Amino acid sequence: MTQATATLSAPDAKRFDGTTLGLYAATVFLWGVSWIGIRAQLGVVAPEMSVLWRFLLSAVLMWGWVLVSGHQVRFPLADHLRFAAVGCCLFSFNFISFYYGGLSVPSGLLSVVFSLASVFNLVLAFIVFRQKVEPRVALGGVIGVAGIGLLFWPEITGAGFNAAALKGLGLCVMGTLFFCSGNMISTVVQRRGVPLLSATAWGMTYGCAVLLTLNLVRGNAFIIEPTLKYVGSLLYLAIGASVLAFMAYLTLLRRLGAARAGYATVLFPIIALAVSTLLEGYQWTLLAGVGVVFALIGNVLVLRKPAGK
């Protein structure tokens, strides 16, 4: 075991410093606002084509960052297989699953399903890494997911379920599992001492290869909608919600572990609704307010500094 591997052998639970909280806040904000950007992309361009443009631009920016900073570029085949797995899970299949699942599932339920990443991460971390399940963190995750359920309860109960909706729900669950599996693989990569910048650049590159293949198979037109709305949202999604947000989130995986870092997914819908309140006139209800309180209580339980740390 190398020194770098030993250093990353477990989450650095003691590092609840200003940098960690800043990374957490940045992740929540950048991904929370991204839902608005994704909505602005829907229409003329096929969803999977928009995702390809997003990560193609992100990959170019990441490679520029890697080369300018002088990070390692060449890696053994075993690491490339891990990079490819990260690309499939974090930068392609999870987005594809949610885009297609969202065609028949209300956005509220989609948010609830994705917030389950906080719980899935905890379970997978125990199975894969034998990381101890802290009751406080588990309770916080459950309370947070329940809060998101309350937040979108009217939309969920009013949707009705048929075969198409159930299929869409299954795709959203699959997308969440892809995301969480990518978290586990990324943790393995970081524990091997691979620079995060390099690993992310390679992962995005392999993700683009998957997305390119899918678009070719489906015969999608390689077009970009020439409007300020589309191009502006694309730039935000590529730079803010991909390069910056993924770097912040994957750094949190190393610092906090998958369970705590994954709780950020519970807060994304709250940020999205806050933005929707300002831009789209979203009307808050008492039930939604209670849901936010639950989510925040869960956040305190998950992120509170462990005793004696």
C-alpha positions, 0 to 999 in steps of 0.5 A: 500500500502506497502512502497516498493510498494509506492516507485515503484509506478512510473518510477524513471525518475530522475535516469539518473545516471551512473548506469542507463546508464551502465545498458542500455549499458549492455542490448543493448550490451548483447542482440545485440551480442546474435543474433550471438549466436542464429545463432550458435545454429541453425542446429542439435538441434531443436530450441525450444530445444536449448531455453530450454537448454538456460533457464534451465541453466539460471534458475539454475544460477539464483536459485544459485544467489537467495540462496547464496544472501539469497533472499526470495523464498516462495511467495503466489499463486497470485505472482506465477500466475504472475511469471508464466505469466512472464515465458510464455511471457518473457522466452518461448512464445516470443522466440518460436514465433520469432524462427518459424516466422523467418523461413519464414521472413528475419532477417532484417524484424524480427529486425524491428518488434522487434524494435516495442517493443519501441512503444508497450511498450509506448502504453501498459504502457499508457493502463495498468498504465495510464503512461503519453505519452511524445511526445518526447519519442513517437517521438524518438520511431517512428524515431528509428523504421524508422531508423531500417526500412531503415537499412534493407530496401534492404533485406525487399523489396527484400524478397517478401511476400506470405502466409507463409511470412505473417504468419511468420510476424504475429508470429513475431508481436505476439512474440513482444507483448508477450515480451511487455506484459511480461514487463507490468507483470514484472512491476506489480511484481516489484511494489509489492516489490518482489525481482527482483532476486527471481521473475526472477528465478521463471519466468525462471522456469515456462518458462522452464516448458512451453518449456519442455512441447512443446518439449515433445509434438513435440517429439524433441530429448533431445540432445546437439550438442557436439561442441565448437561453440554450447556449447560456444554460449549456455553458452553465451546465458544462462549467458550473454544474459539471466541472466545478460541481463534480470536482467539489462533490468528488472532493467531498467523497474523500473528505466526508465519505459517501454517506455524508457527501451524498446527503447533498442530493437531499438539498438540491430540490430545495435550492431548485424550488427557491430559484423557482420561487424567484423566477417562476412564482412557485407557491409554497404550502405548509406541507412544503415548509414542513418538508424543508424543516425535515430536510434541514434537520436531517442535514444537521444530523448528517453533517454534525461533527462527530463527538471527540473528532 
